[in-house]
Amino acid sequence: MAEFWGKGLATEMARAIVKAGFEHLGLESIVAFTLPANFASRRVMEKAGLSYEREITWAAMPHVFYRLKNPAR
């Protein structure tokens, strides 16, 4: 919802998901992807600690792929 954009809610949720994935689920890594021009989503991924890894094709469209490896593993 546009009225909530820019308030940091997506970043807060992304960080909580990363924490849960590593601490409660024991995941080796967390990945995310979006369209290259979706700068807001890319910034949320970066603020959550994920790093750009490579370009991929998904649903016949180019996407950017980000990953964060579990530092405890």
C-alpha positions in Angstrom: 0.0 0.0 0.0 1.5 3.2 -1.2 0.7 5.1 2.0 3.2 2.9 3.9 6.1 3.3 1.4 9.2 4.9 2.6 8.6 4.2 6.3 11.1 1.3 6.7 8.5 -1.4 7.2 9.7 -3.6 4.4 13.3 -3.4 5.6 12.2 -4.2 9.2 10.3 -7.3 7.9 13.1 -8.4 5.7 15.6 -8.3 8.6 13.2 -10.2 10.8 12.8 -12.9 8.1 16.6 -13.2 7.7 17.0 -13.6 11.5 14.2 -16.2 11.6 15.7 -18.1 8.7 19.1 -18.3 10.2 18.3 -18.6 13.9 15.1 -20.7 13.9 15.3 -22.6 10.7 19.1 -23.0 10.4 19.1 -22.1 6.7 22.5 -22.0 4.9 21.6 -19.0 2.9 18.7 -16.7 2.0 18.1 -15.6 -1.5 15.8 -13.0 -3.1 15.3 -11.6 -6.6 13.6 -8.8 -8.3 13.4 -6.9 -11.6 16.5 -4.9 -12.3 14.6 -1.6 -12.3 12.9 -2.2 -8.9 15.4 -0.1 -7.0 13.2 0.0 -3.8 13.2 -3.8 -3.5 16.9 -4.0 -4.3 17.6 -1.4 -1.5 15.5 -3.4 1.0 17.5 -6.6 0.1 20.7 -4.7 0.6 19.6 -3.2 3.9 18.7 -6.7 5.1 22.3 -7.8 4.4 21.9 -9.5 1.0 24.4 -8.9 -1.7 24.0 -8.8 -5.4 25.2 -12.1 -6.9 24.2 -12.3 -10.6 21.6 -11.7 -13.2 19.0 -14.5 -13.8 16.0 -15.1 -16.0 12.8 -16.0 -14.3 9.4 -16.1 -16.0 11.1 -15.2 -19.3 12.3 -11.8 -17.8 15.6 -10.6 -16.5 16.0 -10.4 -12.8 18.8 -9.6 -10.3 19.6 -12.3 -7.7 20.8 -11.5 -4.2 22.1 -13.8 -1.5 23.1 -13.8 2.2 25.0 -16.7 3.6 24.5 -17.7 7.2 27.5 -16.4 9.1 27.1 -19.2 11.7 27.8 -21.9 9.1 
